[in-house]
Every structure is written in structure tokens, then in C-alpha cells.
Amino acid sequence: MTEAIRRQLVAGGLGVERRVVTMPGGVDVDRFRPGAGAPPDPAIRAALGLPHDVPIIGLVSGFRVMKGHQTVVDAAAPSPPAVAASTCC
């Protein structure tokens, strides 16, 4: 649980402060980053039908509005094509 969630639980009376503790995420950020470890296996992308030149985003989490998943989806969406300015008359 994050510190922000811990504070919300305590403030909402859902837990006693001395008994609600923060537990940091258990992801090894040195291991799980682009370029870490073995090079990507192109056969995996091929098997999944994914192009070789697009990023892949993974998520291990519960889907909850407060986690902001929609923000990531919106940010990753392609931009609409530019419309050329036109002049009239």
C-alpha cells in the first residue's frame, strides 16, 4: 500500500494509524527496464502479431479509477492527423 492510501485509510477512520503501514512496491526497477537483461525475442512479438517498432506497455495492478490507468491509455492514443489550415475567399 502506498503512503497516500495509508493516509486516506487513517483519515477515513478505516484503520488505526499505528497499525496501518506502508509497504513499498516489490518491483526491482534495475531489472525491469528497457535494455536490462537479455535482448527482446522477436519471435514473441511475431507470435502475438505485434510490430517490432512499437513500444509495449505492461501492467500488473488492480484496475481502479484512482490509479489513473485511463491517463496512460489517453496519453498513448495516437494524435489525430493534422488538418491543413485553409483560407477562404
Phi, psi and omega in degrees: 000141179281164178297323180297317179292320178301314180297320179297317180297315181293314181297327180276003179073019182268001178193152178277131188309316183289347182254350179258116185241154177274134175237110182297154178301151184260030181268129176279099186290343175282330181275319185259078177211157179303133177088355180278141175074210183291150177294154180301147179267112182298338179294330179292314177299316181299316181297328180268357180072029181259133177299154182284344188250019177242145179289152175244131179249129178247154181214128172240102187190167170273140178279106178225140183307319185295345180277348173077027180301323181298328178298318178293317179298315180297318181293329182276346181294142179295146177286148177295152180298146179293141178256126180293137177291141179235155176246153181238140170051000000 
